Amino acid sequence: MSESPDVEAVFWDIGGVILRMASVRAAHREFVERLCAEYPATADSDAALERWRNVLGTYFGEREGTAFRPAREGYRRAIDEILTVSPKETEWEALFQEIRTEQVEPNPDAVAAIKDLADAPLHQGVISDVDADEGEQLLRTFGVWDTMDSYTASEAVGRTKPDPAMFETALGKAGVEPAQAVMIGDRYEHDMDGGTRAGLWTVAYGAEDGPAVDVALDDLRELPDWLGVSK
């Protein structure tokens, strides 16, 4: 493990780090199955789920550069593709939020590390490519919203990682220089390379290895030790 940096701020990604992505996929499956059971559908639930995923993939793939595209718009487009009669937006959003709250699961190691760092003299924040309200709901569901000193969502910035604006916005909220901050993420280009180019230290959690990675952790409970702030 590399030498610990002297940092004053720790920034977390949500998806793949605080949030278990397998639980997201399970929630999407449940959502599509419920839609197909309650509304006229174009196919059975398995075929509808495949179509749902394809529509979302195309929607995000058509994004220009690092421009933000709201997930809720992608969900609406996917719903229109799998149902012959789409429900009102308030109806499907309520169902989606209900299932997401029931199904999504946190990464317990990340939650433990966040809570261990809560009493440390560090700024803790989030830098995530999410719709602002969706990310906030996830953090509240996992019981870590109140431990965060700042929250930087792509929807508010209008860009996604690795755009420098994401990191600059977060650093401005924390009031620290880039070399005083660390980014924890699961994607090499977005979190590791983006963070390094912005001047931050980087911790890879599931991200591929490369020159932009300062340290890779398989267990985020080791993070406080690496930062030198263990209880």
N, C-alpha and C positions, 0 to 999 in steps of 0.2 A: 504494500500500500504506500502511495506517495506521501511525502511530507505534508502535514496539515497546513492549510493556508490560514492567515490571520484575516478573517472576514468579519463583517458587521451585519451582513444580510444574507438570508437563505431564501431562494425562490424555488417553488415547487411547480412542476407540471401536474395536471390532473389526470387525464386519460393515460392509463398504462403505468402510472406511478402511485397516485393516491387512490385511483379508481381501477378496479379489476375489469379489464376489457372483456373477459369471458362473460361476466355478468351483464354487460351491456348487450352483447349478442343474444343472450338468453332473454333479456327484456324485450328486445326487438322482435324475437320470435313470438313471445307471448302477446305482444301488441298486435302483430299481424294476424295471429290466430284469432284473437278476440274480434278484430275488425271483420275478418271473413265470416265469423259466426254471427255477427250482429247486423251486417250490412250486405247487400248484394255484391258479390265478388266476381272478378273476371276469371278466376281459376281456384283450384284448391289451395289450402294454406301453404303447402310446401312450395308450389310453383309461385304463389304470390310472394312468399318470402324471398325467393331468388330474384324475382322481378324488383321487389323493394330494394334489395341490396344493389342491384345493377343501376337502378335509377339514382340512388344516392351516390354511388361511385361516379357516375357520369356527371352528376350535378357538381360535386366537389372537384372533379377532374377538369371541368370547364372554367374553373377560377383563373383569372388573369394574374399571374405572378403571385404575390402575397396578399392580394386583395381579399378581404373577409367576405364570406358568404354565410348567411345565417342557416343553421341546421334546421330551424323550424320551417323554412321555405323548402328545403330538401325533403323534409317529411311530408309536407303538403303535396308536393309533386308526386312523391312515391305513392301516397294514398290515392291520388287521382288515377294512378296507373293500375292499381290493384282492385279498385272498387268501381262498380258501374254507377253507383249513386254515392257521392261522398258526403260524410256527415258535416255538420257545421263545425267551424274551426274551434269553437269553444268546447264542443263535445269531444272531438278527438284529442284536443290538448289536455282536457281533464283526464281522459282515459290514459293517455301517454304518461302524464305525471303520476297518476296512481300506480301504474305498473312499474315505472322507473323507481319510485320510492320503495316499492315492495321487493323488486328484483335486484337492483344494483347493489354491489358489495364493495366495501373499501379494501384496500390492501392493508391488512392489520399491521404489518411491519412499518409501513409509512405512517399510519396513524400513531403508532407507538413512538416513532422518532419525532413526529411533530409535537406530541404532548411532552416528550422529554425535553425538547428545545424551548417549550413555552416559557419556562422560567429563566432561560439563559439571556444574557444581555445581547440579544440578536434581534434584528428585524426579520420576521417571517412573512413571506408573501407568496402569491400565486402568479405565474405567468402562463396562461393557457389559451389555446385556440378554441374557445367555446363561446356560445351565446351567453351573455352575462347572467341572465336569470337562471339558466340551466346549470351553470357552474356553481352559482351560489347555492342553489337548492341541493346539489350533490354534497357540497362541503357542510351544509347544515345537517343533512341526513347523516353524515359520517361523524358529526360532533366535533368538527375542527374549525368551523367558520369563525368562532370567537377567538381562536388562537392566532388568526392571521392579522397582521398589521396593515397589509395592503392586498389588493386584488386587482390584477391587470388581465382583463379579458379582451380577446381580439375584437369582439363586437364594439367595445368602447373605443378602441384604438383605430379600428377600420383596417387593420393589417393582421397578418398571421406571422408566426415565427417561420423562417429566421429573419424576418424584417427587423432592422435595427430599432425601428420605432417601438417595438414591443419591449425590448430590453431597456431602452432609454426612458420610456414611460415608467417602468417599474423602478428603475434606479432613482428617478426623480422623486417618486413617492417615498422611497426609503431614505433619500438624502445621503446616498453614499456614492463613492466612485466605483467604476466597474471592477477594479482589482480588489475591492472590499466585499465582493458579492460572489455567491456560488449558485449555479443553476443545476437543478436535479431533473433529469428527463430521460425518456425512453426512446427518443428518435435522434439519430446521429445528425442528420442535416438540420433539422429544426432546432433541437435543444443543444447538442454538443457543438456543432460547427457555428450555429447562430450565436450561442453564448460566448464561444471563444472569440469570434470576430468582434463581438461587442465588448470584449475585454474581461469577461467574467471567468471565474473558475468553473469547472464542469464536473458533475458526478453522473456517470452513466448507470442507469438502472434498466438493463435489458437492451440498451442501445448498442449497436455494433461498435467494436473497438476501432480506434483510429487516432491520428495525431491531435484531434481536438478534445480527446478525453483525458482529463487529469487523473481521475480515479474511477474504477468500476466497482460497484457494490452489488453483491447478490442478496444481501440482507440490509435493508435500510436502517435497521436498529443499530448498525455499526456507524451510522453517520455522526451521532454526537461524539463518539470516540475520535473519529477522524478530525472533527472540528475542534477537539480538545475542550469540549464543554460537558462531558459526562457528569452525572450526579455522583 
